[in-house]
Amino acid sequence: MSRVAPRTASQRAAFPHVPQRKCCVCGTKAAALELVRVAFPKGAEPCVDTDRKNAGRGAYLCRSAPCIERAFERKSLERALKFKGNLPNELKNQLREIAGQTRTVPQTKTNSGAASRE
């Protein structure tokens, strides 16, 4: 087995290391900075990790709207984060805004059926 020679300082400067991550929905590999990180800290709700420094389990998503919607439909994000239950609507709205969508999920359910019966 041959050893690979260590990189020189000029090689490191010319080709810096770029961390690669994989989207938990579509499996596309990309630079970590191109993907959205969602963190699930212990004892807290999942949140978008903009500075990538939050502790806890993390999952990466593409910034595309179809990929984010697929994550909600298939519960890929919950599975990757090992989160029991449904994701908070605030998190879903944040991810949709990042994807460029402006559609929001209502925070509370209204009883519109009762008003139409009267």
N, CA, C and O atoms as a GROMACS GRO file, in nm:
protein
  472
    1MET      N    1   0.085  -0.117   0.000
    1MET     CA    2   0.000   0.000   0.000
    1MET      C    3   0.090   0.124   0.000
    1MET      O    4   0.179   0.136   0.084
    2SER      N    5   0.066   0.214  -0.093
    2SER     CA    6   0.150   0.333  -0.102
    2SER      C    7   0.087   0.448  -0.025
    2SER      O    8  -0.035   0.461  -0.018
    3ARG      N    9   0.172   0.529   0.031
    3ARG     CA   10   0.127   0.646   0.105
    3ARG      C   11   0.119   0.766   0.011
    3ARG      O   12   0.201   0.781  -0.078
    4VAL      N   13   0.021   0.847   0.032
    4VAL     CA   14   0.005   0.968  -0.046
    4VAL      C   15   0.086   1.078   0.022
    4VAL      O   16   0.078   1.095   0.144
    5ALA      N   17   0.162   1.151  -0.056
    5ALA     CA   18   0.243   1.259   0.000
    5ALA      C   19   0.152   1.371   0.049
    5ALA      O   20   0.052   1.403  -0.014
    6PRO      N   21   0.188   1.431   0.163
    6PRO     CA   22   0.105   1.542   0.213
    6PRO      C   23   0.110   1.661   0.118
    6PRO      O   24   0.208   1.682   0.046
    7ARG      N   25   0.002   1.738   0.119
    7ARG     CA   26  -0.005   1.854   0.030
    7ARG      C   27   0.085   1.965   0.082
    7ARG      O   28   0.100   1.983   0.203
    8THR      N   29   0.143   2.039  -0.008
    8THR     CA   30   0.226   2.152   0.030
    8THR      C   31   0.138   2.273   0.059
    8THR      O   32   0.018   2.271   0.031
    9ALA      N   33   0.198   2.377   0.115
    9ALA     CA   34   0.122   2.498   0.149
    9ALA      C   35   0.064   2.562   0.024
    9ALA      O   36  -0.048   2.613   0.029
   10SER      N   37   0.136   2.561  -0.085
   10SER     CA   38   0.083   2.623  -0.207
   10SER      C   39  -0.032   2.542  -0.264
   10SER      O   40  -0.125   2.599  -0.322
   11GLN      N   41  -0.028   2.409  -0.248
   11GLN     CA   42  -0.139   2.326  -0.295
   11GLN      C   43  -0.263   2.349  -0.210
   11GLN      O   44  -0.375   2.354  -0.263
   12ARG      N   45  -0.244   2.365  -0.078
   12ARG     CA   46  -0.359   2.391   0.010
   12ARG      C   47  -0.422   2.526  -0.021
   12ARG      O   48  -0.544   2.540  -0.015
   13ALA      N   49  -0.341   2.624  -0.054
   13ALA     CA   50  -0.393   2.757  -0.086
   13ALA      C   51  -0.467   2.756  -0.219
   13ALA      O   52  -0.568   2.824  -0.234
   14ALA      N   53  -0.417   2.681  -0.315
   14ALA     CA   54  -0.479   2.677  -0.447
   14ALA      C   55  -0.608   2.596  -0.448
   14ALA      O   56  -0.702   2.629  -0.518
   15PHE      N   57  -0.611   2.488  -0.369
   15PHE     CA   58  -0.728   2.400  -0.365
   15PHE      C   59  -0.770   2.377  -0.220
   15PHE      O   60  -0.741   2.272  -0.163
   16PRO      N   61  -0.840   2.475  -0.161
   16PRO     CA   62  -0.882   2.458  -0.022
   16PRO      C   63  -0.987   2.348  -0.009
   16PRO      O   64  -1.062   2.320  -0.103
   17HIS      N   65  -0.991   2.287   0.109
   17HIS     CA   66  -1.090   2.182   0.134
   17HIS      C   67  -1.229   2.244   0.148
   17HIS      O   68  -1.247   2.340   0.222
   18VAL      N   69  -1.326   2.189   0.076
   18VAL     CA   70  -1.465   2.234   0.084
   18VAL      C   71  -1.548   2.116   0.134
   18VAL      O   72  -1.559   2.015   0.065
   19PRO      N   73  -1.606   2.128   0.255
   19PRO     CA   74  -1.686   2.018   0.308
   19PRO      C   75  -1.806   1.988   0.218
   19PRO      O   76  -1.876   2.079   0.175
   20GLN      N   77  -1.829   1.861   0.189
   20GLN     CA   78  -1.941   1.817   0.107
   20GLN      C   79  -2.047   1.755   0.197
   20GLN      O   80  -2.014   1.682   0.291
   21ARG      N   81  -2.173   1.783   0.170
   21ARG     CA   82  -2.285   1.725   0.243
   21ARG      C   83  -2.387   1.674   0.142
   21ARG      O   84  -2.383   1.711   0.024
   22LYS      N   85  -2.479   1.589   0.190
   22LYS     CA   86  -2.579   1.528   0.104
   22LYS      C   87  -2.718   1.571   0.149
   22LYS      O   88  -2.747   1.570   0.268
   23CYS      N   89  -2.802   1.607   0.053
   23CYS     CA   90  -2.940   1.644   0.082
   23CYS      C   91  -3.013   1.520   0.134
   23CYS      O   92  -3.003   1.412   0.075
   24CYS      N   93  -3.087   1.534   0.244
   24CYS     CA   94  -3.156   1.420   0.303
   24CYS      C   95  -3.280   1.380   0.224
   24CYS      O   96  -3.342   1.278   0.256
   25VAL      N   97  -3.318   1.457   0.122
   25VAL     CA   98  -3.436   1.424   0.043
   25VAL      C   99  -3.397   1.361  -0.090
   25VAL      O  100  -3.437   1.248  -0.120
   26CYS      N  101  -3.318   1.434  -0.170
   26CYS     CA  102  -3.287   1.385  -0.304
   26CYS      C  103  -3.151   1.318  -0.314
   26CYS      O  104  -3.124   1.249  -0.413
   27GLY      N  105  -3.065   1.334  -0.213
   27GLY     CA  106  -2.936   1.268  -0.213
   27GLY      C  107  -2.829   1.339  -0.294
   27GLY      O  108  -2.721   1.283  -0.315
   28THR      N  109  -2.856   1.461  -0.339
   28THR     CA  110  -2.758   1.537  -0.416
   28THR      C  111  -2.645   1.582  -0.325
   28THR      O  112  -2.670   1.637  -0.218
   29LYS      N  113  -2.520   1.560  -0.369
   29LYS     CA  114  -2.405   1.607  -0.292
   29LYS      C  115  -2.369   1.746  -0.339
   29LYS      O  116  -2.366   1.774  -0.459
   30ALA      N  117  -2.340   1.835  -0.242
   30ALA     CA  118  -2.303   1.972  -0.274
   30ALA      C  119  -2.217   2.025  -0.160
   30ALA      O  120  -2.205   1.963  -0.055
   31ALA      N  121  -2.158   2.141  -0.183
   31ALA     CA  122  -2.082   2.207  -0.077
   31ALA      C  123  -2.177   2.240   0.037
   31ALA      O  124  -2.292   2.277   0.014
   32ALA      N  125  -2.130   2.227   0.160
   32ALA     CA  126  -2.216   2.249   0.276
   32ALA      C  127  -2.277   2.388   0.277
   32ALA      O  128  -2.390   2.405   0.325
   33LEU      N  129  -2.206   2.486   0.225
   33LEU     CA  130  -2.259   2.622   0.224
   33LEU      C  131  -2.371   2.642   0.123
   33LEU      O  132  -2.446   2.739   0.134
   34GLU      N  133  -2.385   2.554   0.026
   34GLU     CA  134  -2.492   2.564  -0.074
   34GLU      C  135  -2.622   2.503  -0.024
   34GLU      O  136  -2.728   2.527  -0.082
   35LEU      N  137  -2.617   2.424   0.083
   35LEU     CA  138  -2.735   2.357   0.136
   35LEU      C  139  -2.784   2.429   0.261
   35LEU      O  140  -2.710   2.507   0.322
   36VAL      N  141  -2.908   2.403   0.300
   36VAL     CA  142  -2.967   2.459   0.422
   36VAL      C  143  -2.952   2.355   0.532
   36VAL      O  144  -2.986   2.238   0.512
   37ARG      N  145  -2.902   2.397   0.648
   37ARG     CA  146  -2.888   2.304   0.761
   37ARG      C  147  -3.001   2.328   0.858
   37ARG      O  148  -3.030   2.442   0.897
   38VAL      N  149  -3.065   2.219   0.898
   38VAL     CA  150  -3.168   2.222   1.002
   38VAL      C  151  -3.111   2.146   1.120
   38VAL      O  152  -3.068   2.032   1.105
   39ALA      N  153  -3.110   2.209   1.238
   39ALA     CA  154  -3.053   2.148   1.357
   39ALA      C  155  -3.164   2.109   1.454
   39ALA      O  156  -3.268   2.174   1.461
   40PHE      N  157  -3.139   2.003   1.529
   40PHE     CA  158  -3.232   1.958   1.633
   40PHE      C  159  -3.155   1.944   1.763
   40PHE      O  160  -3.106   1.836   1.796
   41PRO      N  161  -3.143   2.056   1.838
   41PRO     CA  162  -3.071   2.052   1.965
   41PRO      C  163  -3.149   1.972   2.069
   41PRO      O  164  -3.272   1.964   2.063
   42LYS      N  165  -3.078   1.913   2.164
   42LYS     CA  166  -3.144   1.836   2.270
   42LYS      C  167  -3.232   1.929   2.352
   42LYS      O  168  -3.190   2.038   2.392
   43GLY      N  169  -3.355   1.885   2.376
   43GLY     CA  170  -3.448   1.960   2.459
   43GLY      C  171  -3.506   2.084   2.394
   43GLY      O  172  -3.562   2.169   2.462
   44ALA      N  173  -3.494   2.096   2.263
   44ALA     CA  174  -3.548   2.213   2.192
   44ALA      C  175  -3.616   2.168   2.064
   44ALA      O  176  -3.612   2.050   2.027
   45GLU      N  177  -3.678   2.262   1.996
   45GLU     CA  178  -3.744   2.235   1.869
   45GLU      C  179  -3.641   2.243   1.756
   45GLU      O  180  -3.541   2.314   1.769
   46PRO      N  181  -3.665   2.173   1.645
   46PRO     CA  182  -3.576   2.188   1.529
   46PRO      C  183  -3.582   2.332   1.477
   46PRO      O  184  -3.686   2.397   1.484
   47CYS      N  185  -3.469   2.380   1.425
   47CYS     CA  186  -3.462   2.517   1.375
   47CYS      C  187  -3.364   2.523   1.259
   47CYS      O  188  -3.277   2.437   1.244
   48VAL      N  189  -3.380   2.627   1.176
   48VAL     CA  190  -3.286   2.649   1.066
   48VAL      C  191  -3.157   2.702   1.128
   48VAL      O  192  -3.159   2.799   1.204
   49ASP      N  193  -3.046   2.639   1.095
   49ASP     CA  194  -2.916   2.674   1.152
   49ASP      C  195  -2.840   2.758   1.050
   49ASP      O  196  -2.765   2.705   0.969
   50THR      N  197  -2.860   2.889   1.054
   50THR     CA  198  -2.800   2.977   0.955
   50THR      C  199  -2.650   2.991   0.972
   50THR      O  200  -2.577   3.003   0.873
   51ASP      N  201  -2.601   2.991   1.096
   51ASP     CA  202  -2.458   3.007   1.117
   51ASP      C  203  -2.384   2.873   1.127
   51ASP      O  204  -2.262   2.872   1.142
   52ARG      N  205  -2.457   2.761   1.118
   52ARG     CA  206  -2.401   2.626   1.118
   52ARG      C  207  -2.318   2.595   1.244
   52ARG      O  208  -2.221   2.520   1.238
   53LYS      N  209  -2.358   2.653   1.356
   53LYS     CA  210  -2.285   2.631   1.480
   53LYS      C  211  -2.371   2.569   1.590
   53LYS      O  212  -2.320   2.539   1.698
   54ASN      N  213  -2.500   2.550   1.564
   54ASN     CA  214  -2.587   2.492   1.666
   54ASN      C  215  -2.548   2.348   1.693
   54ASN      O  216  -2.515   2.272   1.602
   55ALA      N  217  -2.552   2.313   1.821
   55ALA     CA  218  -2.523   2.176   1.859
   55ALA      C  219  -2.644   2.089   1.828
   55ALA      O  220  -2.753   2.140   1.805
   56GLY      N  221  -2.624   1.961   1.827
   56GLY     CA  222  -2.734   1.868   1.805
   56GLY      C  223  -2.730   1.806   1.667
   56GLY      O  224  -2.645   1.838   1.584
   57ARG      N  225  -2.825   1.717   1.644
   57ARG     CA  226  -2.832   1.647   1.516
   57ARG      C  227  -2.870   1.745   1.407
   57ARG      O  228  -2.956   1.831   1.427
   58GLY      N  229  -2.806   1.733   1.293
   58GLY     CA  230  -2.834   1.823   1.182
   58GLY      C  231  -2.868   1.747   1.056
   58GLY      O  232  -2.826   1.633   1.038
   59ALA      N  233  -2.943   1.811   0.970
   59ALA     CA  234  -2.978   1.755   0.839
   59ALA      C  235  -2.966   1.866   0.736
   59ALA      O  236  -2.992   1.983   0.766
   60TYR      N  237  -2.927   1.829   0.616
   60TYR     CA  238  -2.907   1.926   0.509
   60TYR      C  239  -3.012   1.907   0.401
   60TYR      O  240  -3.051   1.794   0.369
   61LEU      N  241  -3.058   2.019   0.344
   61LEU     CA  242  -3.159   2.020   0.238
   61LEU      C  243  -3.113   2.109   0.124
   61LEU      O  244  -3.043   2.208   0.146
   62CYS      N  245  -3.153   2.074   0.002
   62CYS     CA  246  -3.132   2.163  -0.113
   62CYS      C  247  -3.217   2.287  -0.092
   62CYS      O  248  -3.314   2.285  -0.017
   63ARG      N  249  -3.181   2.394  -0.159
   63ARG     CA  250  -3.258   2.518  -0.149
   63ARG      C  251  -3.372   2.524  -0.249
   63ARG      O  252  -3.438   2.627  -0.261
   64SER      N  253  -3.398   2.417  -0.320
   64SER     CA  254  -3.504   2.417  -0.421
   64SER      C  255  -3.640   2.392  -0.355
   64SER      O  256  -3.651   2.314  -0.261
   65ALA      N  257  -3.741   2.459  -0.406
   65ALA     CA  258  -3.876   2.446  -0.352
   65ALA      C  259  -3.930   2.304  -0.363
   65ALA      O  260  -3.989   2.256  -0.266
   66PRO      N  261  -3.914   2.233  -0.477
   66PRO     CA  262  -3.966   2.097  -0.484
   66PRO      C  263  -3.902   2.003  -0.382
   66PRO      O  264  -3.969   1.915  -0.328
   67CYS      N  265  -3.775   2.022  -0.357
   67CYS     CA  266  -3.705   1.935  -0.262
   67CYS      C  267  -3.755   1.961  -0.119
   67CYS      O  268  -3.773   1.867  -0.041
   68ILE      N  269  -3.777   2.086  -0.085
   68ILE     CA  270  -3.826   2.119   0.049
   68ILE      C  271  -3.969   2.068   0.067
   68ILE      O  272  -4.002   2.016   0.173
   69GLU      N  273  -4.054   2.083  -0.035
   69GLU     CA  274  -4.191   2.032  -0.024
   69GLU      C  275  -4.192   1.880  -0.013
   69GLU      O  276  -4.273   1.823   0.062
   70ARG      N  277  -4.104   1.813  -0.086
   70ARG     CA  278  -4.094   1.667  -0.077
   70ARG      C  279  -4.050   1.624   0.063
   70ARG      O  280  -4.094   1.520   0.112
   71ALA      N  281  -3.966   1.703   0.126
   71ALA     CA  282  -3.922   1.672   0.263
   71ALA      C  283  -4.040   1.673   0.359
   71ALA      O  284  -4.048   1.590   0.450
   72PHE      N  285  -4.134   1.767   0.338
   72PHE     CA  286  -4.253   1.773   0.424
   72PHE      C  287  -4.347   1.657   0.395
   72PHE      O  288  -4.402   1.597   0.488
   73GLU      N  289  -4.366   1.625   0.267
   73GLU     CA  290  -4.460   1.519   0.229
   73GLU      C  291  -4.412   1.382   0.276
   73GLU      O  292  -4.489   1.303   0.331
   74ARG      N  293  -4.285   1.354   0.254
   74ARG     CA  294  -4.230   1.221   0.285
   74ARG      C  295  -4.175   1.209   0.427
   74ARG      O  296  -4.132   1.101   0.468
   75LYS      N  297  -4.176   1.320   0.501
   75LYS     CA  298  -4.122   1.324   0.637
   75LYS      C  299  -3.974   1.286   0.641
   75LYS      O  300  -3.926   1.227   0.737
   76SER      N  301  -3.902   1.322   0.535
   76SER     CA  302  -3.758   1.293   0.527
   76SER      C  303  -3.680   1.370   0.632
   76SER      O  304  -3.585   1.318   0.690
   77LEU      N  305  -3.721   1.493   0.658
   77LEU     CA  306  -3.651   1.576   0.755
   77LEU      C  307  -3.669   1.522   0.896
   77LEU      O  308  -3.574   1.518   0.974
   78GLU      N  309  -3.791   1.480   0.930
   78GLU     CA  310  -3.816   1.423   1.062
   78GLU      C  311  -3.731   1.296   1.082
   78GLU      O  312  -3.676   1.273   1.190
   79ARG      N  313  -3.724   1.215   0.978
   79ARG     CA  314  -3.648   1.090   0.986
   79ARG      C  315  -3.498   1.118   1.002
   79ARG      O  316  -3.431   1.052   1.082
   80ALA      N  317  -3.446   1.214   0.926
   80ALA     CA  318  -3.303   1.246   0.934
   80ALA      C  319  -3.266   1.306   1.070
   80ALA      O  320  -3.157   1.282   1.122
   81LEU      N  321  -3.358   1.384   1.127
   81LEU     CA  322  -3.332   1.446   1.257
   81LEU      C  323  -3.370   1.355   1.374
   81LEU      O  324  -3.341   1.387   1.489
   82LYS      N  325  -3.434   1.242   1.344
   82LYS     CA  326  -3.488   1.152   1.447
   82LYS      C  327  -3.583   1.229   1.540
   82LYS      O  328  -3.576   1.218   1.662
   83PHE      N  329  -3.670   1.306   1.477
   83PHE     CA  330  -3.766   1.390   1.547
   83PHE      C  331  -3.901   1.320   1.550
   83PHE      O  332  -3.953   1.283   1.445
   84LYS      N  333  -3.956   1.303   1.667
   84LYS     CA  334  -4.087   1.240   1.682
   84LYS      C  335  -4.194   1.348   1.675
   84LYS      O  336  -4.188   1.447   1.748
   85GLY      N  337  -4.292   1.330   1.588
   85GLY     CA  338  -4.400   1.428   1.575
   85GLY      C  339  -4.388   1.507   1.446
   85GLY      O  340  -4.313   1.470   1.355
   86ASN      N  341  -4.463   1.616   1.439
   86ASN     CA  342  -4.465   1.701   1.321
   86ASN      C  343  -4.372   1.820   1.340
   86ASN      O  344  -4.355   1.869   1.452
   87LEU      N  345  -4.313   1.865   1.232
   87LEU     CA  346  -4.228   1.983   1.237
   87LEU      C  347  -4.311   2.106   1.266
   87LEU      O  348  -4.426   2.115   1.222
   88PRO      N  349  -4.256   2.202   1.340
   88PRO     CA  350  -4.331   2.326   1.367
   88PRO      C  351  -4.358   2.404   1.238
   88PRO      O  352  -4.277   2.403   1.146
   89ASN      N  353  -4.472   2.471   1.232
   89ASN     CA  354  -4.509   2.549   1.114
   89ASN      C  355  -4.411   2.664   1.090
   89ASN      O  356  -4.388   2.701   0.975
   90GLU      N  357  -4.353   2.720   1.198
   90GLU     CA  358  -4.256   2.828   1.182
   90GLU      C  359  -4.135   2.780   1.103
   90GLU      O  360  -4.083   2.852   1.018
   91LEU      N  361  -4.091   2.658   1.131
   91LEU     CA  362  -3.976   2.601   1.059
   91LEU      C  363  -4.012   2.578   0.913
   91LEU      O  364  -3.931   2.607   0.824
   92LYS      N  365  -4.131   2.527   0.887
   92LYS     CA  366  -4.174   2.504   0.749
   92LYS      C  367  -4.180   2.636   0.672
   92LYS      O  368  -4.138   2.642   0.557
   93ASN      N  369  -4.232   2.740   0.736
   93ASN     CA  370  -4.240   2.870   0.671
   93ASN      C  371  -4.102   2.927   0.643
   93ASN      O  372  -4.079   2.986   0.538
   94GLN      N  373  -4.009   2.911   0.738
   94GLN     CA  374  -3.872   2.958   0.717
   94GLN      C  375  -3.808   2.888   0.597
   94GLN      O  376  -3.744   2.952   0.514
   95LEU      N  377  -3.826   2.756   0.588
   95LEU     CA  378  -3.767   2.682   0.477
   95LEU      C  379  -3.830   2.720   0.344
   95LEU      O  380  -3.760   2.727   0.243
   96ARG      N  381  -3.961   2.746   0.344
   96ARG     CA  382  -4.026   2.791   0.220
   96ARG      C  383  -3.976   2.928   0.177
   96ARG      O  384  -3.959   2.953   0.058
   97GLU      N  385  -3.951   3.017   0.273
   97GLU     CA  386  -3.897   3.148   0.240
   97GLU      C  387  -3.757   3.135   0.182
   97GLU      O  388  -3.722   3.205   0.086
   98ILE      N  389  -3.677   3.046   0.237
   98ILE     CA  390  -3.543   3.024   0.186
   98ILE      C  391  -3.550   2.973   0.042
   98ILE      O  392  -3.467   3.010  -0.041
   99ALA      N  393  -3.647   2.889   0.014
   99ALA     CA  394  -3.662   2.834  -0.121
   99ALA      C  395  -3.722   2.935  -0.218
   99ALA      O  396  -3.728   2.909  -0.338
  100GLY      N  397  -3.767   3.048  -0.168
  100GLY     CA  398  -3.824   3.149  -0.257
  100GLY      C  399  -3.974   3.143  -0.265
  100GLY      O  400  -4.034   3.216  -0.343
  101GLN      N  401  -4.036   3.058  -0.187
  101GLN     CA  402  -4.180   3.052  -0.185
  101GLN      C  403  -4.232   3.146  -0.078
  101GLN      O  404  -4.167   3.168   0.024
  102THR      N  405  -4.349   3.202  -0.103
  102THR     CA  406  -4.409   3.291  -0.004
  102THR      C  407  -4.533   3.230   0.059
  102THR      O  408  -4.595   3.293   0.145
  103ARG      N  409  -4.570   3.110   0.017
  103ARG     CA  410  -4.688   3.045   0.072
  103ARG      C  411  -4.662   3.012   0.218
  103ARG      O  412  -4.555   2.962   0.253
  104THR      N  413  -4.758   3.039   0.304
  104THR     CA  414  -4.742   3.013   0.447
  104THR      C  415  -4.846   2.912   0.493
  104THR      O  416  -4.951   2.896   0.433
  105VAL      N  417  -4.813   2.845   0.601
  105VAL     CA  418  -4.904   2.750   0.663
  105VAL      C  419  -4.975   2.823   0.776
  105VAL      O  420  -4.910   2.890   0.855
  106PRO      N  421  -5.107   2.813   0.785
  106PRO     CA  422  -5.177   2.882   0.893
  106PRO      C  423  -5.132   2.828   1.029
  106PRO      O  424  -5.109   2.708   1.045
  107GLN      N  425  -5.119   2.918   1.126
  107GLN     CA  426  -5.071   2.881   1.258
  107GLN      C  427  -5.176   2.805   1.339
  107GLN      O  428  -5.143   2.714   1.415
  108THR      N  429  -5.304   2.843   1.322
  108THR     CA  430  -5.411   2.776   1.396
  108THR      C  431  -5.520   2.737   1.298
  108THR      O  432  -5.538   2.800   1.194
  109LYS      N  433  -5.594   2.634   1.333
  109LYS     CA  434  -5.704   2.591   1.250
  109LYS      C  435  -5.828   2.674   1.284
  109LYS      O  436  -5.856   2.700   1.401
  110THR      N  437  -5.900   2.715   1.180
  110THR     CA  438  -6.025   2.788   1.204
  110THR      C  439  -6.141   2.695   1.176
  110THR      O  440  -6.131   2.605   1.093
  111ASN      N  441  -6.249   2.717   1.244
  111ASN     CA  442  -6.366   2.634   1.227
  111ASN      C  443  -6.457   2.701   1.125
  111ASN      O  444  -6.560   2.759   1.163
  112SER      N  445  -6.422   2.695   0.998
  112SER     CA  446  -6.501   2.762   0.894
  112SER      C  447  -6.628   2.686   0.864
  112SER      O  448  -6.723   2.743   0.810
  113GLY      N  449  -6.633   2.558   0.897
  113GLY     CA  450  -6.754   2.478   0.870
  113GLY      C  451  -6.870   2.521   0.954
  113GLY      O  452  -6.984   2.511   0.909
  114ALA      N  453  -6.847   2.569   1.076
  114ALA     CA  454  -6.956   2.609   1.165
  114ALA      C  455  -7.021   2.737   1.115
  114ALA      O  456  -7.142   2.754   1.131
  115ALA      N  457  -6.946   2.825   1.057
  115ALA     CA  458  -7.002   2.953   1.010
  115ALA      C  459  -7.089   2.930   0.887
  115ALA      O  460  -7.188   3.002   0.867
  116SER      N  461  -7.055   2.834   0.805
  116SER     CA  462  -7.133   2.812   0.682
  116SER      C  463  -7.265   2.741   0.709
  116SER      O  464  -7.353   2.743   0.624
  117ARG      N  465  -7.280   2.677   0.825
  117ARG     CA  466  -7.403   2.605   0.857
  117ARG      C  467  -7.515   2.699   0.902
  117ARG      O  468  -7.632   2.664   0.894
  118GLU      N  469  -7.479   2.816   0.948
  118GLU     CA  470  -7.581   2.908   1.003
  118GLU      C  471  -7.661   2.975   0.899
  118GLU      O  472  -7.750   3.054   0.931
   0.00000   0.00000   0.00000
